[in-house]
């Protein structure tokens, strides 16, 4: 998913010192009776260039979840992460990119449709303000 470009006009009085991510992505099966095994991996990225967003250096967070619960309901991957100094600088610039990849080794004994929904993708900024 992505890259998604985010632009804003930074306030020159604000000096960002940290960025944290709080995320939750849920997967649901639309195939009654299907059983699942394996894991799903959700990886979030943040960077200053769309062309290189999905490189390891731009990885912001990664979470893994067993998918066996898909047969009875939603399976959610969630967590928190801290941005690197380079990611904070990209955000401070006023133009940055976010994206995500879904991977893993999940399988089903039958053809099945699985949907995902981003429940939460919250960036929290911290820093100082000059008068």
Backbone as XML, in Angstrom:
<?xml version="1.0"?>
<chain id="A" units="angstrom">
  <residue number="1" name="UNK">
    <atom name="N" x="0.848" y="-1.149" z="0.000"/>
    <atom name="CA" x="0.000" y="0.000" z="0.000"/>
    <atom name="C" x="0.902" y="1.222" z="0.000"/>
  </residue>
  <residue number="2" name="UNK">
    <atom name="N" x="0.628" y="2.128" z="-0.880"/>
    <atom name="CA" x="1.427" y="3.334" z="-0.950"/>
    <atom name="C" x="2.490" y="3.205" z="-2.025"/>
  </residue>
  <residue number="3" name="UNK">
    <atom name="N" x="3.385" y="4.139" z="-2.094"/>
    <atom name="CA" x="3.584" y="5.213" z="-1.123"/>
    <atom name="C" x="2.514" y="6.298" z="-1.208"/>
  </residue>
  <residue number="4" name="UNK">
    <atom name="N" x="2.180" y="6.852" z="-0.057"/>
    <atom name="CA" x="1.249" y="7.970" z="0.041"/>
    <atom name="C" x="2.057" y="9.207" z="0.429"/>
  </residue>
  <residue number="5" name="UNK">
    <atom name="N" x="1.936" y="10.246" z="-0.385"/>
    <atom name="CA" x="2.653" y="11.490" z="-0.106"/>
    <atom name="C" x="1.853" y="12.338" z="0.875"/>
  </residue>
  <residue number="6" name="UNK">
    <atom name="N" x="2.528" y="12.856" z="1.872"/>
    <atom name="CA" x="1.909" y="13.758" z="2.840"/>
    <atom name="C" x="2.696" y="15.062" z="2.817"/>
  </residue>
  <residue number="7" name="UNK">
    <atom name="N" x="1.975" y="16.156" z="2.579"/>
    <atom name="CA" x="2.607" y="17.471" z="2.538"/>
    <atom name="C" x="1.949" y="18.389" z="3.550"/>
  </residue>
  <residue number="8" name="UNK">
    <atom name="N" x="2.745" y="19.217" z="4.165"/>
    <atom name="CA" x="2.233" y="20.257" z="5.043"/>
    <atom name="C" x="3.278" y="21.360" z="5.117"/>
  </residue>
  <residue number="9" name="UNK">
    <atom name="N" x="2.892" y="22.499" z="5.658"/>
    <atom name="CA" x="3.826" y="23.616" z="5.803"/>
    <atom name="C" x="4.362" y="23.619" z="7.224"/>
  </residue>
  <residue number="10" name="UNK">
    <atom name="N" x="5.628" y="23.244" z="7.397"/>
    <atom name="CA" x="6.184" y="23.199" z="8.751"/>
    <atom name="C" x="6.287" y="24.603" z="9.355"/>
  </residue>
  <residue number="11" name="UNK">
    <atom name="N" x="6.060" y="24.693" z="10.626"/>
    <atom name="CA" x="6.248" y="25.943" z="11.366"/>
    <atom name="C" x="7.736" y="26.038" z="11.699"/>
  </residue>
  <residue number="12" name="UNK">
    <atom name="N" x="8.426" y="27.078" z="11.236"/>
    <atom name="CA" x="9.872" y="27.162" z="11.470"/>
    <atom name="C" x="10.247" y="27.279" z="12.949"/>
  </residue>
  <residue number="13" name="UNK">
    <atom name="N" x="9.279" y="27.582" z="13.797"/>
    <atom name="CA" x="9.560" y="27.674" z="15.236"/>
    <atom name="C" x="9.585" y="26.303" z="15.907"/>
  </residue>
  <residue number="14" name="UNK">
    <atom name="N" x="9.098" y="25.291" z="15.195"/>
    <atom name="CA" x="8.987" y="23.948" z="15.779"/>
    <atom name="C" x="10.183" y="23.098" z="15.367"/>
  </residue>
  <residue number="15" name="UNK">
    <atom name="N" x="10.813" y="22.493" z="16.350"/>
    <atom name="CA" x="11.909" y="21.557" z="16.106"/>
    <atom name="C" x="11.466" y="20.177" z="16.574"/>
  </residue>
  <residue number="16" name="UNK">
    <atom name="N" x="11.199" y="19.288" z="15.621"/>
    <atom name="CA" x="10.790" y="17.931" z="15.984"/>
    <atom name="C" x="11.978" y="17.167" z="16.544"/>
  </residue>
  <residue number="17" name="UNK">
    <atom name="N" x="11.744" y="16.462" z="17.629"/>
    <atom name="CA" x="12.801" y="15.641" z="18.220"/>
    <atom name="C" x="12.440" y="14.160" z="18.225"/>
  </residue>
  <residue number="18" name="UNK">
    <atom name="N" x="11.189" y="13.843" z="17.954"/>
    <atom name="CA" x="10.787" y="12.443" z="17.948"/>
    <atom name="C" x="9.452" y="12.234" z="17.264"/>
  </residue>
  <residue number="19" name="UNK">
    <atom name="N" x="9.281" y="11.040" z="16.730"/>
    <atom name="CA" x="8.025" y="10.630" z="16.103"/>
    <atom name="C" x="7.776" y="9.189" z="16.513"/>
  </residue>
  <residue number="20" name="UNK">
    <atom name="N" x="6.567" y="8.907" z="16.971"/>
    <atom name="CA" x="6.208" y="7.527" z="17.299"/>
    <atom name="C" x="4.966" y="7.134" z="16.510"/>
  </residue>
  <residue number="21" name="UNK">
    <atom name="N" x="4.854" y="5.863" z="16.233"/>
    <atom name="CA" x="3.721" y="5.311" z="15.499"/>
    <atom name="C" x="2.949" y="4.371" z="16.406"/>
  </residue>
  <residue number="22" name="UNK">
    <atom name="N" x="1.628" y="4.496" z="16.367"/>
    <atom name="CA" x="0.718" y="3.572" z="17.040"/>
    <atom name="C" x="-0.184" y="3.017" z="15.937"/>
  </residue>
  <residue number="23" name="UNK">
    <atom name="N" x="-0.132" y="1.703" z="15.700"/>
    <atom name="CA" x="-0.874" y="1.142" z="14.569"/>
    <atom name="C" x="-1.674" y="-0.098" z="14.964"/>
  </residue>
  <residue number="24" name="UNK">
    <atom name="N" x="-2.738" y="-0.330" z="14.192"/>
    <atom name="CA" x="-3.545" y="-1.541" z="14.344"/>
    <atom name="C" x="-4.179" y="-1.841" z="12.987"/>
  </residue>
  <residue number="25" name="UNK">
    <atom name="N" x="-3.910" y="-3.036" z="12.468"/>
    <atom name="CA" x="-4.461" y="-3.487" z="11.199"/>
    <atom name="C" x="-5.147" y="-4.821" z="11.444"/>
  </residue>
  <residue number="26" name="UNK">
    <atom name="N" x="-6.404" y="-4.934" z="11.005"/>
    <atom name="CA" x="-7.170" y="-6.161" z="11.249"/>
    <atom name="C" x="-7.493" y="-6.869" z="9.939"/>
  </residue>
  <residue number="27" name="UNK">
    <atom name="N" x="-7.445" y="-8.191" z="9.995"/>
    <atom name="CA" x="-7.730" y="-9.050" z="8.856"/>
    <atom name="C" x="-8.963" y="-9.880" z="9.179"/>
  </residue>
  <residue number="28" name="UNK">
    <atom name="N" x="-9.855" y="-10.040" z="8.189"/>
    <atom name="CA" x="-11.054" y="-10.861" z="8.368"/>
    <atom name="C" x="-11.241" y="-11.743" z="7.137"/>
  </residue>
  <residue number="29" name="UNK">
    <atom name="N" x="-11.750" y="-12.934" z="7.369"/>
    <atom name="CA" x="-12.049" y="-13.852" z="6.278"/>
    <atom name="C" x="-13.493" y="-13.650" z="5.837"/>
  </residue>
  <residue number="30" name="UNK">
    <atom name="N" x="-13.698" y="-13.640" z="4.525"/>
    <atom name="CA" x="-15.053" y="-13.557" z="3.976"/>
    <atom name="C" x="-15.500" y="-14.907" z="3.426"/>
  </residue>
  <residue number="31" name="UNK">
    <atom name="N" x="-14.776" y="-15.957" z="3.777"/>
    <atom name="CA" x="-15.085" y="-17.295" z="3.281"/>
    <atom name="C" x="-15.504" y="-18.178" z="4.451"/>
  </residue>
  <residue number="32" name="UNK">
    <atom name="N" x="-16.808" y="-18.410" z="4.618"/>
    <atom name="CA" x="-17.271" y="-19.241" z="5.739"/>
    <atom name="C" x="-16.663" y="-20.641" z="5.689"/>
  </residue>
  <residue number="33" name="UNK">
    <atom name="N" x="-16.258" y="-21.129" z="6.848"/>
    <atom name="CA" x="-15.731" y="-22.481" z="6.956"/>
    <atom name="C" x="-14.265" y="-22.640" z="6.602"/>
  </residue>
  <residue number="34" name="UNK">
    <atom name="N" x="-13.637" y="-21.599" z="6.121"/>
    <atom name="CA" x="-12.215" y="-21.707" z="5.756"/>
    <atom name="C" x="-11.360" y="-21.764" z="7.013"/>
  </residue>
  <residue number="35" name="UNK">
    <atom name="N" x="-10.331" y="-22.592" z="6.960"/>
    <atom name="CA" x="-9.374" y="-22.640" z="8.070"/>
    <atom name="C" x="-8.030" y="-22.119" z="7.565"/>
  </residue>
  <residue number="36" name="UNK">
    <atom name="N" x="-7.270" y="-21.561" z="8.474"/>
    <atom name="CA" x="-6.020" y="-20.898" z="8.108"/>
    <atom name="C" x="-4.899" y="-21.343" z="9.029"/>
  </residue>
  <residue number="37" name="UNK">
    <atom name="N" x="-3.683" y="-21.271" z="8.504"/>
    <atom name="CA" x="-2.504" y="-21.528" z="9.318"/>
    <atom name="C" x="-1.377" y="-20.631" z="8.834"/>
  </residue>
  <residue number="38" name="UNK">
    <atom name="N" x="-0.406" y="-20.441" z="9.707"/>
    <atom name="CA" x="0.728" y="-19.593" z="9.367"/>
    <atom name="C" x="0.624" y="-18.224" z="10.017"/>
  </residue>
  <residue number="39" name="UNK">
    <atom name="N" x="1.424" y="-17.308" z="9.507"/>
    <atom name="CA" x="1.498" y="-15.965" z="10.079"/>
    <atom name="C" x="1.310" y="-14.904" z="9.011"/>
  </residue>
  <residue number="40" name="UNK">
    <atom name="N" x="0.816" y="-13.752" z="9.438"/>
    <atom name="CA" x="0.764" y="-12.568" z="8.590"/>
    <atom name="C" x="1.708" y="-11.535" z="9.206"/>
  </residue>
  <residue number="41" name="UNK">
    <atom name="N" x="2.418" y="-10.816" z="8.356"/>
    <atom name="CA" x="3.374" y="-9.799" z="8.800"/>
    <atom name="C" x="2.955" y="-8.463" z="8.199"/>
  </residue>
  <residue number="42" name="UNK">
    <atom name="N" x="2.823" y="-7.453" z="9.058"/>
    <atom name="CA" x="2.508" y="-6.092" z="8.620"/>
    <atom name="C" x="3.735" y="-5.227" z="8.873"/>
  </residue>
  <residue number="43" name="UNK">
    <atom name="N" x="4.204" y="-4.539" z="7.835"/>
    <atom name="CA" x="5.380" y="-3.678" z="7.955"/>
    <atom name="C" x="5.020" y="-2.276" z="7.489"/>
  </residue>
  <residue number="44" name="UNK">
    <atom name="N" x="5.254" y="-1.284" z="8.339"/>
    <atom name="CA" x="4.985" y="0.120" z="8.015"/>
    <atom name="C" x="6.296" y="0.831" z="7.708"/>
  </residue>
  <residue number="45" name="UNK">
    <atom name="N" x="6.237" y="1.750" z="6.752"/>
    <atom name="CA" x="7.415" y="2.493" z="6.311"/>
    <atom name="C" x="7.146" y="3.992" z="6.352"/>
  </residue>
  <residue number="46" name="UNK">
    <atom name="N" x="8.192" y="4.770" z="6.604"/>
    <atom name="CA" x="8.133" y="6.227" z="6.548"/>
    <atom name="C" x="9.473" y="6.719" z="6.026"/>
  </residue>
  <residue number="47" name="UNK">
    <atom name="N" x="9.428" y="7.602" z="5.013"/>
    <atom name="CA" x="10.674" y="8.105" z="4.448"/>
    <atom name="C" x="10.469" y="9.392" z="3.677"/>
  </residue>
  <residue number="48" name="UNK">
    <atom name="N" x="11.558" y="9.940" z="3.195"/>
    <atom name="CA" x="11.522" y="11.216" z="2.503"/>
    <atom name="C" x="11.472" y="11.126" z="0.994"/>
  </residue>
  <residue number="49" name="UNK">
    <atom name="N" x="11.484" y="9.900" z="0.433"/>
    <atom name="CA" x="11.502" y="9.729" z="-1.015"/>
    <atom name="C" x="10.607" y="8.557" z="-1.408"/>
  </residue>
  <residue number="50" name="UNK">
    <atom name="N" x="9.682" y="8.806" z="-2.329"/>
    <atom name="CA" x="8.740" y="7.760" z="-2.739"/>
    <atom name="C" x="9.450" y="6.576" z="-3.386"/>
  </residue>
  <residue number="51" name="UNK">
    <atom name="N" x="10.498" y="6.860" z="-4.159"/>
    <atom name="CA" x="11.182" y="5.809" z="-4.900"/>
    <atom name="C" x="11.934" y="4.813" z="-4.045"/>
  </residue>
  <residue number="52" name="UNK">
    <atom name="N" x="12.294" y="5.218" z="-2.848"/>
    <atom name="CA" x="13.063" y="4.327" z="-1.968"/>
    <atom name="C" x="12.306" y="3.987" z="-0.686"/>
  </residue>
  <residue number="53" name="UNK">
    <atom name="N" x="11.011" y="4.285" z="-0.656"/>
    <atom name="CA" x="10.252" y="4.126" z="0.591"/>
    <atom name="C" x="10.345" y="2.721" z="1.168"/>
  </residue>
  <residue number="54" name="UNK">
    <atom name="N" x="10.244" y="1.710" z="0.324"/>
    <atom name="CA" x="10.147" y="0.345" z="0.837"/>
    <atom name="C" x="11.510" y="-0.318" z="1.059"/>
  </residue>
  <residue number="55" name="UNK">
    <atom name="N" x="12.521" y="0.476" z="1.317"/>
    <atom name="CA" x="13.829" y="-0.060" z="1.679"/>
    <atom name="C" x="13.912" y="-0.233" z="3.193"/>
  </residue>
  <residue number="56" name="UNK">
    <atom name="N" x="14.795" y="-1.123" z="3.598"/>
    <atom name="CA" x="14.942" y="-1.475" z="5.016"/>
    <atom name="C" x="15.182" y="-0.252" z="5.907"/>
  </residue>
  <residue number="57" name="UNK">
    <atom name="N" x="15.931" y="0.722" z="5.422"/>
    <atom name="CA" x="16.251" y="1.906" z="6.232"/>
    <atom name="C" x="15.012" y="2.718" z="6.594"/>
  </residue>
  <residue number="58" name="UNK">
    <atom name="N" x="13.939" y="2.578" z="5.817"/>
    <atom name="CA" x="12.710" y="3.335" z="6.061"/>
    <atom name="C" x="11.665" y="2.550" z="6.850"/>
  </residue>
  <residue number="59" name="UNK">
    <atom name="N" x="12.009" y="1.344" z="7.266"/>
    <atom name="CA" x="11.060" y="0.540" z="8.044"/>
    <atom name="C" x="10.801" y="1.237" z="9.378"/>
  </residue>
  <residue number="60" name="UNK">
    <atom name="N" x="9.533" y="1.451" z="9.675"/>
    <atom name="CA" x="9.152" y="2.122" z="10.913"/>
    <atom name="C" x="8.663" y="1.123" z="11.957"/>
  </residue>
  <residue number="61" name="UNK">
    <atom name="N" x="7.900" y="0.131" z="11.533"/>
    <atom name="CA" x="7.352" y="-0.846" z="12.482"/>
    <atom name="C" x="7.056" y="-2.144" z="11.756"/>
  </residue>
  <residue number="62" name="UNK">
    <atom name="N" x="7.067" y="-3.235" z="12.526"/>
    <atom name="CA" x="6.719" y="-4.534" z="11.960"/>
    <atom name="C" x="6.076" y="-5.381" z="13.043"/>
  </residue>
  <residue number="63" name="UNK">
    <atom name="N" x="4.978" y="-6.037" z="12.685"/>
    <atom name="CA" x="4.292" y="-6.917" z="13.623"/>
    <atom name="C" x="3.854" y="-8.191" z="12.937"/>
  </residue>
  <residue number="64" name="UNK">
    <atom name="N" x="3.841" y="-9.282" z="13.686"/>
    <atom name="CA" x="3.482" y="-10.601" z="13.169"/>
    <atom name="C" x="2.359" y="-11.182" z="14.013"/>
  </residue>
  <residue number="65" name="UNK">
    <atom name="N" x="1.440" y="-11.902" z="13.359"/>
    <atom name="CA" x="0.325" y="-12.512" z="14.092"/>
    <atom name="C" x="-0.027" y="-13.851" z="13.452"/>
  </residue>
  <residue number="66" name="UNK">
    <atom name="N" x="-0.341" y="-14.819" z="14.292"/>
    <atom name="CA" x="-0.836" y="-16.117" z="13.837"/>
    <atom name="C" x="-2.234" y="-15.927" z="13.247"/>
  </residue>
  <residue number="67" name="UNK">
    <atom name="N" x="-2.503" y="-16.543" z="12.089"/>
    <atom name="CA" x="-3.785" y="-16.337" z="11.405"/>
    <atom name="C" x="-4.815" y="-17.425" z="11.676"/>
  </residue>
  <residue number="68" name="UNK">
    <atom name="N" x="-4.516" y="-18.378" z="12.546"/>
    <atom name="CA" x="-5.478" y="-19.462" z="12.774"/>
    <atom name="C" x="-6.819" y="-18.938" z="13.280"/>
  </residue>
  <residue number="69" name="UNK">
    <atom name="N" x="-6.832" y="-17.798" z="13.928"/>
    <atom name="CA" x="-8.074" y="-17.219" z="14.433"/>
    <atom name="C" x="-8.987" y="-16.644" z="13.369"/>
  </residue>
  <residue number="70" name="UNK">
    <atom name="N" x="-8.526" y="-16.562" z="12.114"/>
    <atom name="CA" x="-9.372" y="-16.019" z="11.050"/>
    <atom name="C" x="-10.640" y="-16.827" z="10.827"/>
  </residue>
  <residue number="71" name="UNK">
    <atom name="N" x="-10.618" y="-18.097" z="11.185"/>
    <atom name="CA" x="-11.804" y="-18.933" z="10.978"/>
    <atom name="C" x="-12.936" y="-18.562" z="11.923"/>
  </residue>
  <residue number="72" name="UNK">
    <atom name="N" x="-12.633" y="-17.843" z="12.988"/>
    <atom name="CA" x="-13.674" y="-17.479" z="13.960"/>
    <atom name="C" x="-13.848" y="-15.978" z="14.135"/>
  </residue>
  <residue number="73" name="UNK">
    <atom name="N" x="-13.019" y="-15.166" z="13.481"/>
    <atom name="CA" x="-13.150" y="-13.715" z="13.643"/>
    <atom name="C" x="-11.939" y="-12.975" z="13.115"/>
  </residue>
  <residue number="74" name="UNK">
    <atom name="N" x="-11.793" y="-11.753" z="13.577"/>
    <atom name="CA" x="-10.702" y="-10.899" z="13.102"/>
    <atom name="C" x="-9.382" y="-11.261" z="13.775"/>
  </residue>
  <residue number="75" name="UNK">
    <atom name="N" x="-8.319" y="-11.083" z="13.035"/>
    <atom name="CA" x="-6.957" y="-11.200" z="13.552"/>
    <atom name="C" x="-6.308" y="-9.838" z="13.357"/>
  </residue>
  <residue number="76" name="UNK">
    <atom name="N" x="-5.821" y="-9.254" z="14.436"/>
    <atom name="CA" x="-5.275" y="-7.896" z="14.371"/>
    <atom name="C" x="-3.793" y="-7.872" z="14.722"/>
  </residue>
  <residue number="77" name="UNK">
    <atom name="N" x="-3.047" y="-7.117" z="13.943"/>
    <atom name="CA" x="-1.634" y="-6.859" z="14.207"/>
    <atom name="C" x="-1.555" y="-5.426" z="14.705"/>
  </residue>
  <residue number="78" name="UNK">
    <atom name="N" x="-0.958" y="-5.238" z="15.882"/>
    <atom name="CA" x="-0.865" y="-3.878" z="16.413"/>
    <atom name="C" x="0.420" y="-3.703" z="17.195"/>
  </residue>
  <residue number="79" name="UNK">
    <atom name="N" x="0.807" y="-2.440" z="17.334"/>
    <atom name="CA" x="2.022" y="-2.157" z="18.076"/>
    <atom name="C" x="2.383" y="-0.690" z="18.024"/>
  </residue>
  <residue number="80" name="UNK">
    <atom name="N" x="3.550" y="-0.397" z="18.585"/>
    <atom name="CA" x="4.083" y="0.963" z="18.609"/>
    <atom name="C" x="5.542" y="0.902" z="18.169"/>
  </residue>
  <residue number="81" name="UNK">
    <atom name="N" x="6.028" y="2.030" z="17.670"/>
    <atom name="CA" x="7.425" y="2.100" z="17.237"/>
    <atom name="C" x="7.901" y="3.541" z="17.278"/>
  </residue>
  <residue number="82" name="UNK">
    <atom name="N" x="9.213" y="3.688" z="17.378"/>
    <atom name="CA" x="9.849" y="5.006" z="17.364"/>
    <atom name="C" x="10.567" y="5.203" z="16.029"/>
  </residue>
  <residue number="83" name="UNK">
    <atom name="N" x="10.438" y="6.389" z="15.459"/>
    <atom name="CA" x="11.097" y="6.710" z="14.199"/>
    <atom name="C" x="12.593" y="6.936" z="14.413"/>
  </residue>
  <residue number="84" name="UNK">
    <atom name="N" x="13.354" y="6.686" z="13.365"/>
    <atom name="CA" x="14.784" y="6.988" z="13.386"/>
    <atom name="C" x="14.985" y="8.492" z="13.193"/>
  </residue>
  <residue number="85" name="UNK">
    <atom name="N" x="16.207" y="8.948" z="13.414"/>
    <atom name="CA" x="16.525" y="10.369" z="13.214"/>
    <atom name="C" x="16.268" y="10.788" z="11.766"/>
  </residue>
  <residue number="86" name="UNK">
    <atom name="N" x="16.589" y="9.926" z="10.813"/>
    <atom name="CA" x="16.364" y="10.244" z="9.396"/>
    <atom name="C" x="14.875" y="10.359" z="9.094"/>
  </residue>
  <residue number="87" name="UNK">
    <atom name="N" x="14.055" y="9.519" z="9.721"/>
    <atom name="CA" x="12.612" y="9.592" z="9.518"/>
    <atom name="C" x="12.034" y="10.865" z="10.131"/>
  </residue>
  <residue number="88" name="UNK">
    <atom name="N" x="12.540" y="11.251" z="11.290"/>
    <atom name="CA" x="12.101" y="12.505" z="11.913"/>
    <atom name="C" x="12.458" y="13.676" z="11.002"/>
  </residue>
  <residue number="89" name="UNK">
    <atom name="N" x="13.636" y="13.647" z="10.424"/>
    <atom name="CA" x="14.065" y="14.718" z="9.523"/>
    <atom name="C" x="13.180" y="14.775" z="8.280"/>
  </residue>
  <residue number="90" name="UNK">
    <atom name="N" x="12.802" y="13.616" z="7.746"/>
    <atom name="CA" x="11.912" y="13.580" z="6.583"/>
    <atom name="C" x="10.573" y="14.220" z="6.914"/>
  </residue>
  <residue number="91" name="UNK">
    <atom name="N" x="10.055" y="13.915" z="8.085"/>
    <atom name="CA" x="8.783" y="14.496" z="8.496"/>
    <atom name="C" x="8.922" y="16.002" z="8.711"/>
  </residue>
  <residue number="92" name="UNK">
    <atom name="N" x="10.020" y="16.426" z="9.281"/>
    <atom name="CA" x="10.272" y="17.851" z="9.541"/>
    <atom name="C" x="10.335" y="18.660" z="8.240"/>
  </residue>
  <residue number="93" name="UNK">
    <atom name="N" x="10.696" y="18.012" z="7.137"/>
    <atom name="CA" x="10.889" y="18.719" z="5.867"/>
    <atom name="C" x="9.589" y="19.257" z="5.276"/>
  </residue>
  <residue number="94" name="UNK">
    <atom name="N" x="8.460" y="18.660" z="5.646"/>
    <atom name="CA" x="7.180" y="19.102" z="5.107"/>
    <atom name="C" x="6.621" y="18.206" z="4.026"/>
  </residue>
  <residue number="95" name="UNK">
    <atom name="N" x="7.436" y="17.324" z="3.471"/>
    <atom name="CA" x="6.963" y="16.327" z="2.502"/>
    <atom name="C" x="7.569" y="14.984" z="2.879"/>
  </residue>
  <residue number="96" name="UNK">
    <atom name="N" x="6.706" y="14.023" z="3.169"/>
    <atom name="CA" x="7.202" y="12.690" z="3.491"/>
    <atom name="C" x="6.228" y="11.660" z="2.948"/>
  </residue>
  <residue number="97" name="UNK">
    <atom name="N" x="6.614" y="10.412" z="3.015"/>
    <atom name="CA" x="5.840" y="9.325" z="2.421"/>
    <atom name="C" x="5.645" y="8.216" z="3.444"/>
  </residue>
  <residue number="98" name="UNK">
    <atom name="N" x="4.468" y="7.633" z="3.419"/>
    <atom name="CA" x="4.193" y="6.470" z="4.252"/>
    <atom name="C" x="3.656" y="5.353" z="3.364"/>
  </residue>
  <residue number="99" name="UNK">
    <atom name="N" x="3.821" y="4.145" z="3.827"/>
    <atom name="CA" x="3.323" y="2.993" z="3.105"/>
    <atom name="C" x="3.407" y="1.765" z="3.985"/>
  </residue>
  <residue number="100" name="UNK">
    <atom name="N" x="2.877" y="0.666" z="3.493"/>
    <atom name="CA" x="2.890" y="-0.577" z="4.262"/>
    <atom name="C" x="2.957" y="-1.759" z="3.311"/>
  </residue>
  <residue number="101" name="UNK">
    <atom name="N" x="3.472" y="-2.846" z="3.815"/>
    <atom name="CA" x="3.516" y="-4.110" z="3.083"/>
    <atom name="C" x="2.940" y="-5.201" z="3.974"/>
  </residue>
  <residue number="102" name="UNK">
    <atom name="N" x="2.215" y="-6.101" z="3.346"/>
    <atom name="CA" x="1.676" y="-7.270" z="4.037"/>
    <atom name="C" x="2.356" y="-8.496" z="3.438"/>
  </residue>
  <residue number="103" name="UNK">
    <atom name="N" x="2.899" y="-9.339" z="4.299"/>
    <atom name="CA" x="3.596" y="-10.534" z="3.839"/>
    <atom name="C" x="3.329" y="-11.654" z="4.841"/>
  </residue>
  <residue number="104" name="UNK">
    <atom name="N" x="4.084" y="-12.722" z="4.733"/>
    <atom name="CA" x="3.941" y="-13.830" z="5.666"/>
    <atom name="C" x="3.834" y="-15.151" z="4.945"/>
  </residue>
  <residue number="105" name="UNK">
    <atom name="N" x="3.487" y="-16.179" z="5.711"/>
    <atom name="CA" x="3.387" y="-17.529" z="5.153"/>
    <atom name="C" x="2.007" y="-18.132" z="5.390"/>
  </residue>
  <residue number="106" name="UNK">
    <atom name="N" x="0.996" y="-17.281" z="5.501"/>
    <atom name="CA" x="-0.363" y="-17.757" z="5.775"/>
    <atom name="C" x="-0.917" y="-18.544" z="4.592"/>
  </residue>
  <residue number="107" name="UNK">
    <atom name="N" x="-1.581" y="-19.656" z="4.913"/>
    <atom name="CA" x="-2.219" y="-20.476" z="3.884"/>
    <atom name="C" x="-3.584" y="-20.943" z="4.372"/>
  </residue>
  <residue number="108" name="UNK">
    <atom name="N" x="-4.381" y="-21.386" z="3.392"/>
    <atom name="CA" x="-5.684" y="-21.971" z="3.694"/>
    <atom name="C" x="-5.833" y="-23.227" z="2.852"/>
  </residue>
  <residue number="109" name="UNK">
    <atom name="N" x="-6.572" y="-24.206" z="3.367"/>
    <atom name="CA" x="-6.781" y="-25.454" z="2.639"/>
    <atom name="C" x="-7.724" y="-25.252" z="1.455"/>
  </residue>
  <residue number="110" name="UNK">
    <atom name="N" x="-8.426" y="-24.140" z="1.417"/>
    <atom name="CA" x="-9.340" y="-23.853" z="0.317"/>
    <atom name="C" x="-9.141" y="-22.405" z="-0.126"/>
  </residue>
  <residue number="111" name="UNK">
    <atom name="N" x="-9.653" y="-22.084" z="-1.309"/>
    <atom name="CA" x="-9.575" y="-20.702" z="-1.767"/>
    <atom name="C" x="-10.397" y="-19.835" z="-0.828"/>
  </residue>
  <residue number="112" name="UNK">
    <atom name="N" x="-9.822" y="-18.734" z="-0.416"/>
    <atom name="CA" x="-10.496" y="-17.874" z="0.557"/>
    <atom name="C" x="-10.190" y="-16.412" z="0.255"/>
  </residue>
  <residue number="113" name="UNK">
    <atom name="N" x="-11.128" y="-15.563" z="0.623"/>
    <atom name="CA" x="-10.939" y="-14.116" z="0.497"/>
    <atom name="C" x="-10.711" y="-13.532" z="1.882"/>
  </residue>
  <residue number="114" name="UNK">
    <atom name="N" x="-9.603" y="-12.829" z="2.029"/>
    <atom name="CA" x="-9.276" y="-12.180" z="3.304"/>
    <atom name="C" x="-9.166" y="-10.684" z="3.044"/>
  </residue>
  <residue number="115" name="UNK">
    <atom name="N" x="-9.842" y="-9.918" z="3.848"/>
    <atom name="CA" x="-9.786" y="-8.457" z="3.730"/>
    <atom name="C" x="-8.997" y="-7.887" z="4.904"/>
  </residue>
  <residue number="116" name="UNK">
    <atom name="N" x="-8.409" y="-6.729" z="4.677"/>
    <atom name="CA" x="-7.711" y="-6.043" z="5.765"/>
    <atom name="C" x="-8.274" y="-4.634" z="5.900"/>
  </residue>
  <residue number="117" name="UNK">
    <atom name="N" x="-8.135" y="-4.101" z="7.093"/>
    <atom name="CA" x="-8.600" y="-2.741" z="7.366"/>
    <atom name="C" x="-7.634" y="-2.098" z="8.359"/>
  </residue>
  <residue number="118" name="UNK">
    <atom name="N" x="-7.176" y="-0.910" z="8.024"/>
    <atom name="CA" x="-6.324" y="-0.169" z="8.949"/>
    <atom name="C" x="-7.220" y="0.498" z="9.981"/>
  </residue>
  <residue number="119" name="UNK">
    <atom name="N" x="-7.142" y="0.027" z="11.204"/>
    <atom name="CA" x="-7.948" y="0.593" z="12.287"/>
    <atom name="C" x="-7.291" y="1.843" z="12.866"/>
  </residue>
  <residue number="120" name="UNK">
    <atom name="N" x="-5.944" y="1.830" z="12.884"/>
    <atom name="CA" x="-5.228" y="2.952" z="13.500"/>
    <atom name="C" x="-3.840" y="3.069" z="12.864"/>
  </residue>
  <residue number="121" name="UNK">
    <atom name="N" x="-3.496" y="4.282" z="12.453"/>
    <atom name="CA" x="-2.149" y="4.606" z="11.969"/>
    <atom name="C" x="-1.892" y="6.024" z="12.450"/>
  </residue>
  <residue number="122" name="UNK">
    <atom name="N" x="-1.427" y="6.132" z="13.666"/>
    <atom name="CA" x="-1.339" y="7.411" z="14.362"/>
    <atom name="C" x="0.120" y="7.788" z="14.590"/>
  </residue>
  <residue number="123" name="UNK">
    <atom name="N" x="0.524" y="8.907" z="14.007"/>
    <atom name="CA" x="1.871" y="9.433" z="14.224"/>
    <atom name="C" x="1.805" y="10.481" z="15.324"/>
  </residue>
  <residue number="124" name="UNK">
    <atom name="N" x="2.594" y="10.295" z="16.364"/>
    <atom name="CA" x="2.668" y="11.262" z="17.463"/>
    <atom name="C" x="4.008" y="11.989" z="17.365"/>
  </residue>
  <residue number="125" name="UNK">
    <atom name="N" x="3.938" y="13.308" z="17.364"/>
    <atom name="CA" x="5.134" y="14.127" z="17.217"/>
    <atom name="C" x="5.522" y="14.728" z="18.551"/>
  </residue>
  <residue number="126" name="UNK">
    <atom name="N" x="6.821" y="14.814" z="18.787"/>
    <atom name="CA" x="7.310" y="15.497" z="19.985"/>
    <atom name="C" x="8.435" y="16.429" z="19.573"/>
  </residue>
  <residue number="127" name="UNK">
    <atom name="N" x="8.593" y="17.499" z="20.326"/>
    <atom name="CA" x="9.633" y="18.452" z="19.991"/>
    <atom name="C" x="9.564" y="19.691" z="20.849"/>
  </residue>
  <residue number="128" name="UNK">
    <atom name="N" x="10.196" y="20.749" z="20.357"/>
    <atom name="CA" x="10.239" y="22.012" z="21.086"/>
    <atom name="C" x="9.757" y="23.136" z="20.180"/>
  </residue>
  <residue number="129" name="UNK">
    <atom name="N" x="9.251" y="24.192" z="20.813"/>
    <atom name="CA" x="8.780" y="25.367" z="20.080"/>
    <atom name="C" x="9.609" y="26.562" z="20.521"/>
  </residue>
  <residue number="130" name="UNK">
    <atom name="N" x="10.187" y="27.243" z="19.538"/>
    <atom name="CA" x="10.937" y="28.472" z="19.824"/>
    <atom name="C" x="9.984" y="29.658" z="19.769"/>
  </residue>
  <residue number="131" name="UNK">
    <atom name="N" x="10.178" y="30.658" z="20.623"/>
    <atom name="CA" x="9.291" y="31.835" z="20.600"/>
    <atom name="C" x="9.493" y="32.675" z="19.341"/>
  </residue>
</chain>
